[in-house]
């Protein structure tokens, strides 16, 4: 990268803003902020003020958490055969949900044939035919390496910031997590023992089709209950008055006793709860049911409990005992688990010990139906593997809800609805999922002044990305941008390797630059750089509201600068900081990163940390004295977004860097520019160590709901500083304040204009927009 001559930034310079001018500007800014703060957009007595004419649906939409927290309705008091209804989880169409088609039926409007897959808990196979990332912008400043990781965090947190705004402005995860829960099915195949019936036990009746005694041949064997005739008795055989029961008739069922003596309950088959606690719950249900007013009180009973004397219980009381255990399972959303008492326990419980068997539910199979969209179809195993990995035995509805919420946050999926139906065996269920795939193609056009004025600050570019290129959830990205003196090309490819969103990928960036800023054009400075990267990222904690991930990147960056080609007739290596005799700087580094993100309906917190180790490998630049390709540094970044009210939020973000030695320009900390230090030009301050902190309010100016247009004003305050290795006393501090205006039109056009006012005396002799503290960016997503 080019290292341009610059004056010593540590020496005081003539202030750009004279005292009266600066005072007037700050007074105007303060008055604007106070006028905006006077608007009723903040909390008042614990509630923010809203439009009194807003509908209830709008209020509910604004207050809906993102992602939403599913609440389990109380189990209805209804017969078991009526309770076994399908359970649906996920986003369903806005039409009447009662008429929602099952996942096996594709919408008539979809022209493409849906793909289906049946998953038997770990085994995927296609069934036989039936009989009937907003793309990231490229272009980190050539002398601002810290901006590369800042862009990565900014891309993450910008998407998370959208969660805090109502769905009318920006896509919200809350909209993609609206469940429809039908009554919870209960276990019916293993129902508790029913009381003895009042109907008499049927007895076999004589067969009316038996032939007369005289017609029975002598050689035929007699009935089992008849005596064999004597040899001298010529009389024909006589039929008994009441024949024996045919062999095909089952033996008579023993009647249940009216009272069963119980000394102890023993619970078997439970892995979720302590069997002694379940036994105590069963005893409490039959001993003092009136004292336990709620299900919660009953399930909080703990064992062991011993009886001083045997209990005499009826079969209906035993049913109550097994039902109490089943209710505790269902209360914890183990919806297809149950408990029963075998009939043999009632007829053979001579020792007073009654065994209650627990059948913990399992998921028998997962059926996936994909509704294809776009040119590249998503393999059903992408969805099936994520559902399977999230659901464990015994089956719990909470696991499914969390898995569906994560899939709804996946950019590859537009809509997902699931249905749980009874399985083929006792205690099993089948999950049917219907998934509408996103086309995965994104294109963004952008125009801003976020490049160094030395190569031309006005940048134009395009970013393209296609997800699911091979049907496995992979993503290919392509970006190109240019200024008057530079052009940059970015290529990237990433592919998931496991159901927990582990990803491997490669990135490549090439940049060519010419210095076009006076008076340095006479030097004819040219540079080119190449950056190669391979990475692996693995989330260790992944829930709809929290993510913790580790990443490992191997990077190779080469740059070369030359000058005076026009004057000397041939290019001469530019003697940049850390460059070798050929003007080249080569860095080979391993970078270990940690990311943590947590979010709810009111705020988002994102933290990023990365350790970088420069290695003497692959031809890295090695000098007798630093800086060179060997170094150790740590970068930290953080962002906190807090919702203040409708369309209003507060944003706090910061960066920090520490290094163990002097660094080459590509690795130094940068202050100045639209992302870090508005009011100063890009890369105003380059140091080995540094920090930056920014606070910003975003407050609504107006909204046009019918056109989904929102305009916000954003007063901000930026402060930062930096110092070189071993010279902390030479720390330079820079501060600025200013005002920004943000416009969003139907999520397709996003524009921002910032005016930064520098509060520190720092020379700015250029005539670029950045030297006047003006920054703008426009993004168009067709």
CORVEN-V916203 format. One record per residue. N is the residue number from 1. PSI is psi in radians with two decimals (none if undefined). OMEGA is omega in whole degrees, -180 to 180 (999 if undefined). Layout:
n: <N/N>
psi: <PSI/PSI>
omega: <OMEGA/OMEGA>
//
This chain:
n: <1/2/3/4/5/6/7/8/9/10/11/12/13/14/15/16/17/18/19/20/21/22/23/24/25/26/27/28/29/30/31/32/33/34/35/36/37/38/39/40/41/42/43/44/45/46/47/48/49/50/51/52/53/54/55/56/57/58/59/60/61/62/63/64/65/66/67/68/69/70/71/72/73/74/75/76/77/78/79/80/81/82/83/84/85/86/87/88/89/90/91/92/93/94/95/96/97/98/99/100/101/102/103/104/105/106/107/108/109/110/111/112/113/114/115/116/117/118/119/120/121/122/123/124/125/126/127/128/129/130/131/132/133/134/135/136/137/138/139/140/141/142/143/144/145/146/147/148/149/150/151/152/153/154/155/156/157/158/159/160/161/162/163/164/165/166/167/168/169/170/171/172/173/174/175/176/177/178/179/180/181/182/183/184/185/186/187/188/189/190/191/192/193/194/195/196/197/198/199/200/201/202/203/204/205/206/207/208/209/210/211/212/213/214/215/216/217/218/219/220/221/222/223/224/225/226/227/228/229/230/231/232/233/234/235/236/237/238/239/240/241/242/243/244/245/246/247/248/249/250/251/252/253/254/255/256/257/258/259/260/261/262/263/264/265/266/267/268/269/270/271/272/273/274/275/276/277/278/279/280/281/282/283/284/285/286/287/288/289/290/291/292/293/294/295/296/297/298/299/300/301/302/303/304/305/306/307/308/309/310/311/312/313/314/315/316/317/318/319/320/321/322/323/324/325/326/327/328/329/330/331/332/333/334/335/336/337/338/339/340/341/342/343/344/345/346/347/348/349/350/351/352/353/354/355/356/357/358/359/360/361/362/363/364/365/366/367/368/369/370/371/372/373/374/375/376/377/378/379/380/381/382/383/384/385/386/387/388/389/390/391/392/393/394/395/396/397/398/399/400/401/402/403/404/405/406/407/408/409/410/411/412/413/414/415/416/417/418/419/420/421/422/423/424/425/426/427/428/429/430/431/432/433/434/435/436/437/438/439/440/441/442/443/444/445/446/447/448/449/450/451/452/453/454/455/456/457/458/459/460/461/462/463/464/465/466/467/468/469/470/471/472/473/474/475/476/477/478/479/480/481/482/483/484/485/486/487/488/489/490/491/492/493/494/495/496/497/498/499/500/501/502/503/504/505/506/507/508/509/510/511/512/513/514/515/516/517/518/519/520/521/522/523/524/525/526/527/528/529/530/531/532/533/534/535/536/537/538/539/540/541/542/543/544/545/546/547/548/549/550/551/552/553/554/555/556/557/558/559/560/561/562/563/564/565/566/567/568/569/570/571/572/573/574/575/576/577/578/579/580/581/582/583/584/585/586/587/588/589/590/591/592/593/594/595/596/597/598/599/600/601/602/603/604/605/606/607/608/609/610/611/612/613/614/615/616/617/618/619/620/621/622/623/624/625/626/627/628/629/630/631/632/633/634/635/636/637/638/639/640/641/642/643/644/645/646/647/648/649/650/651/652/653/654/655/656/657/658/659/660/661/662/663/664/665/666/667/668/669/670/671/672/673/674/675/676/677/678/679/680/681/682/683/684/685/686/687/688/689/690/691/692/693/694/695/696/697/698/699/700/701/702/703/704/705/706/707/708/709/710/711/712/713/714/715/716/717/718/719/720/721/722/723/724/725/726/727/728/729/730/731/732/733/734/735/736/737/738/739/740/741/742/743/744/745/746/747/748/749/750/751/752/753/754/755/756/757/758/759/760/761/762/763/764/765/766/767/768/769/770/771/772/773/774/775/776/777/778/779/780/781/782>
psi: <2.70/2.37/1.80/2.60/2.52/2.72/2.83/2.05/-0.18/-0.34/2.45/2.55/2.90/2.20/2.43/-0.68/2.07/2.81/-0.79/-0.70/-0.78/-0.71/-0.71/-0.73/-0.74/-0.65/-0.71/-0.78/-0.78/-0.74/-0.67/-0.79/-0.75/-0.64/-0.67/-0.70/-0.35/-0.24/2.60/1.23/-0.03/3.07/2.44/2.00/0.73/-0.13/2.46/2.62/2.46/3.01/2.13/-0.29/0.03/2.49/2.86/-0.61/-0.66/-0.72/-0.78/-0.65/-0.66/-0.69/-0.01/2.29/2.79/1.98/2.73/2.67/2.12/2.35/2.41/2.08/2.73/2.60/2.17/2.55/1.59/2.84/2.71/-0.66/-0.46/-0.40/-0.31/1.17/2.69/2.58/2.23/2.32/2.36/3.13/2.20/2.80/2.77/-0.20/-3.11/2.01/-0.30/-0.44/0.31/2.19/2.66/2.80/-0.31/-0.17/2.07/2.60/2.52/-0.43/-0.29/2.09/-0.56/2.49/2.19/2.54/2.42/2.77/2.45/2.21/2.10/1.18/1.11/-0.28/2.11/2.44/2.52/2.31/2.70/2.71/2.43/2.67/-0.71/none/1.54/2.19/2.59/2.49/2.49/3.14/0.98/2.53/2.51/-0.36/0.30/1.36/-0.54/-0.39/-0.40/-0.87/-0.51/-0.69/-0.66/-0.78/-0.66/-0.66/-0.64/-0.87/-0.43/-0.69/-0.57/-0.58/-0.55/-0.43/-0.40/-0.18/2.66/2.66/-0.35/-0.44/-0.91/2.69/2.35/2.42/-0.35/-0.60/-0.42/0.24/0.88/1.81/2.77/1.86/2.12/2.98/2.52/2.27/2.61/2.83/2.14/-0.45/-0.38/0.91/2.62/2.83/2.32/2.74/2.71/2.47/2.64/-0.26/2.46/2.65/2.23/2.50/2.56/2.42/2.77/2.55/2.20/-0.18/0.11/2.40/2.77/2.72/-0.60/-0.35/-0.04/2.16/2.70/-0.60/-0.12/2.47/2.49/2.80/2.71/-0.50/-0.08/2.58/2.54/2.33/2.62/2.82/-0.49/-0.01/1.82/-0.08/2.60/2.79/2.50/2.37/2.47/2.73/-0.59/1.91/2.84/2.75/2.43/2.70/-0.42/-0.24/2.20/2.75/2.69/2.29/2.29/2.44/2.60/2.52/2.67/-0.54/2.41/2.25/2.16/2.11/-0.48/2.51/2.36/2.17/2.24/2.70/0.06/2.23/-0.22/-0.77/2.78/2.18/-0.59/-0.63/-0.70/-0.66/-0.69/-0.63/-0.74/-0.75/-0.72/-0.58/-0.49/-0.38/-0.84/1.09/-0.49/-0.43/-0.29/1.67/-0.49/2.80/-0.62/-0.74/-0.68/-0.77/-0.17/-0.02/2.40/2.59/-3.04/2.73/2.27/2.60/2.40/-0.42/2.66/2.63/2.51/1.87/2.56/2.83/-0.62/-0.56/-0.61/-0.63/-0.71/-0.64/-0.81/-0.62/-0.64/-0.71/-0.75/-0.67/-0.63/-0.61/-0.83/-0.59/-0.54/0.25/0.41/1.39/-0.36/0.43/2.68/3.11/2.57/2.85/2.13/2.60/-0.54/-0.46/-0.44/-0.53/-0.30/0.24/1.11/-0.45/-0.02/0.10/2.08/2.18/2.23/2.06/2.31/2.25/1.87/2.22/2.67/2.83/2.04/-0.71/2.76/2.13/2.15/2.25/2.08/2.25/1.88/2.54/2.32/-2.98/-0.42/2.00/2.45/2.29/2.30/-0.45/-0.38/-0.78/-0.77/-0.70/-0.60/-0.65/-0.74/-0.69/-0.52/-0.39/2.19/2.99/2.37/2.73/2.30/2.31/-0.52/-0.64/-0.73/-0.74/-0.76/-0.71/-0.70/-0.69/-0.72/-0.70/-0.57/-0.45/-0.19/2.20/-0.25/-0.21/2.24/-0.73/2.51/2.34/2.46/2.72/2.34/2.18/2.75/2.55/-2.97/-0.22/2.87/2.29/0.27/2.71/2.82/2.31/2.12/2.22/2.33/2.12/2.21/2.09/2.50/2.65/-0.34/0.04/2.25/2.46/2.37/2.26/2.38/2.66/2.17/3.14/0.86/0.66/2.85/2.30/-0.36/-0.44/0.13/2.01/-0.41/1.99/2.34/2.54/3.06/2.49/2.21/2.54/2.48/2.01/2.72/0.75/-0.67/0.16/0.16/0.29/0.23/2.92/2.32/2.34/2.56/2.29/2.51/2.36/2.75/2.69/-3.01/-0.51/0.19/2.78/2.61/2.45/2.29/2.38/2.48/2.58/2.32/2.53/2.34/2.51/-0.10/3.00/-0.12/0.41/0.45/2.38/2.42/2.62/3.02/2.59/2.59/2.34/2.33/2.39/2.36/2.32/2.57/2.33/2.12/0.08/2.32/2.53/0.35/-0.05/-0.50/-0.40/-0.29/0.92/2.22/2.58/2.71/2.58/2.67/2.41/2.18/2.46/2.41/2.39/2.79/2.24/2.29/2.02/2.34/-0.57/2.18/1.80/2.94/-0.36/-0.06/2.52/2.32/2.16/2.63/2.59/2.66/2.17/2.40/2.08/2.61/2.02/2.21/2.48/2.63/2.35/2.46/2.82/3.00/0.48/-0.69/-0.69/-0.79/-0.20/-0.30/2.64/2.52/2.33/2.32/2.25/1.20/2.89/2.15/-0.01/2.71/-2.96/-0.36/0.10/0.32/2.53/2.11/2.23/2.20/2.13/2.61/2.35/2.11/2.05/2.69/2.34/2.42/2.23/2.31/2.54/2.67/-2.90/-0.24/-0.38/2.82/2.33/2.23/2.26/2.46/2.38/2.49/2.27/2.27/2.30/1.98/2.25/2.61/1.32/2.69/0.70/0.46/2.57/2.16/2.17/2.85/-0.54/2.53/2.77/2.64/-2.72/0.02/2.24/2.93/2.17/2.80/2.33/2.38/2.48/2.59/2.72/2.39/2.19/2.19/2.24/2.28/-0.44/-2.98/2.12/0.28/2.41/2.89/2.35/2.19/2.22/2.77/2.77/2.70/2.60/2.40/2.41/2.69/-0.07/3.01/2.56/2.70/2.74/-0.59/-0.36/-0.04/2.81/2.38/2.41/2.36/2.44/-3.09/-0.54/-0.39/1.57/1.01/2.44/-0.27/2.64/2.80/2.36/0.59/-0.68/2.11/2.06/2.82/-0.60/2.58/3.01/2.76/2.45/2.38/2.37/2.44/2.35/2.52/1.96/2.46/2.38/-0.84/2.81/2.44/1.67/-0.69/-0.48/0.04/0.91/2.29/2.31/2.33/2.68/2.50/1.50/2.47/2.89/2.16/2.46/2.54/3.02/2.94/2.79/2.71/2.86/2.31/0.19/1.04/-0.51/-0.32/0.44/2.35/2.28/2.39/2.37/2.71/2.80/2.99/-2.94/2.41/2.72/2.27/2.30/2.28/2.19/1.81/0.56/0.23/-0.52/2.22/2.23/2.61/2.43/2.20/2.43/1.95/2.39/1.94/2.34/-0.06/2.55/1.92/2.31/2.34/1.59/-0.05/3.06/0.40/2.81/-0.61/-0.59/-0.35/0.09/0.30/2.30/2.47/2.75/2.43/2.25/2.36/2.16/1.69/none>
omega: <-176/174/-174/178/178/179/-179/-176/-176/-178/179/179/177/-178/177/-178/175/-173/-177/-180/-179/179/179/-179/-180/178/177/-179/-179/179/178/-179/-180/178/-179/-179/179/179/-176/-180/-178/-179/174/-177/175/-179/176/-177/-179/177/-178/180/-179/-179/178/179/178/178/-180/-179/-179/-174/-177/-178/-179/-13/-177/178/-178/176/-177/179/179/-179/-178/178/-175/180/-177/-178/177/-178/-176/176/178/175/-179/179/176/-179/179/180/-177/179/-177/-177/179/-180/-179/179/178/-177/-179/-178/-180/177/-179/-177/-179/-179/-178/178/-179/176/-180/179/176/-179/176/176/174/-179/-178/173/175/-180/177/180/180/179/175/999/-175/-179/179/176/178/171/171/-180/-174/180/-177/-178/-178/180/-180/177/178/177/-179/178/-179/178/179/-173/175/178/179/178/179/180/-175/-179/179/-178/-179/-179/-176/178/-179/177/179/-180/-177/-178/179/-173/170/-175/173/179/-176/177/178/179/-180/-178/179/-176/177/-177/178/178/179/-178/178/-179/-180/178/-178/177/-179/178/-179/180/179/-179/-179/-179/177/-178/-176/-176/-179/180/-178/-175/179/179/-180/174/-176/-176/-179/178/178/-179/178/-177/-177/-177/-177/-176/179/179/175/178/176/-180/-180/-176/176/179/177/-178/-177/-179/-179/179/-178/-180/-179/180/-179/178/179/-179/178/178/-176/173/-173/169/175/-178/179/175/-177/174/-179/-178/175/180/179/177/179/177/178/177/179/178/-180/-179/-179/-179/-175/-179/-178/-179/-179/-172/-177/177/-179/179/-180/-176/177/177/-179/-180/0/177/179/180/177/179/-180/176/175/-173/176/176/180/176/176/175/179/180/180/178/180/178/180/180/179/175/-177/178/177/176/167/-163/179/173/-179/-179/179/175/180/-178/180/179/-179/-177/-175/-179/-179/-178/178/179/-179/-179/174/-178/178/174/-180/-172/178/175/-175/-176/175/177/-178/174/-178/173/-171/176/-180/-175/-172/-178/179/179/180/-180/177/179/-177/-179/179/175/-178/-179/-177/-175/180/177/-1/-175/179/-177/180/177/180/-180/-180/179/179/178/178/178/178/175/-179/-180/179/-172/177/-176/175/174/-177/180/179/179/180/178/-177/-178/179/176/178/177/178/179/174/-179/177/-171/173/-174/172/-178/173/-178/179/176/-180/173/-177/179/-178/175/-175/173/-179/178/-179/177/-178/-174/-177/-176/174/-179/179/178/-180/174/176/177/174/-177/-180/179/-176/180/179/-178/175/-179/180/179/177/177/-179/171/-179/-177/-178/171/-174/179/179/174/179/176/-180/-179/176/-177/177/-176/177/177/169/-171/170/-178/179/176/177/179/174/-176/174/-174/172/178/-176/-177/176/6/-173/-179/-179/180/177/-177/179/178/173/-179/177/179/179/-177/170/-173/174/-180/-177/172/175/173/-177/176/178/-177/-177/175/173/-174/173/180/176/-179/171/-175/176/-177/178/177/180/-179/179/179/176/179/-179/-177/-175/-179/176/-177/178/179/180/-177/180/-180/179/-179/177/-176/179/-179/-177/173/-178/-177/173/-172/168/-176/-178/-174/176/180/175/-179/173/-175/172/-175/-175/-176/176/176/180/178/180/179/-180/173/-179/-180/176/-173/172/-175/176/176/179/180/180/179/178/176/179/12/174/-176/179/-180/171/-180/177/176/176/179/180/178/177/179/-178/178/180/-177/178/177/-177/178/175/-176/177/-179/-179/177/177/180/174/179/-178/-178/176/-174/171/-175/-179/-177/-176/177/-176/174/-179/179/-173/-177/-177/176/177/-172/178/180/-178/178/175/-178/175/-178/177/-180/-180/179/-179/179/-178/174/-174/170/171/-173/-175/170/175/177/174/-172/-175/178/180/180/180/173/-180/172/-172/171/-175/176/-179/177/179/179/180/178/178/-176/177/-177/-177/-179/-179/-178/178/178/177/178/178/173/-178/-175/178/176/-176/179/176/-177/172/179/-179/180/178/-178/180/176/-180/172/-179/180/179/179/178/178/-178/-174/176/-173/-178/179/178/177/179/178/175/178/-178/178/179/174/178/177/179/178/-176/999>
//
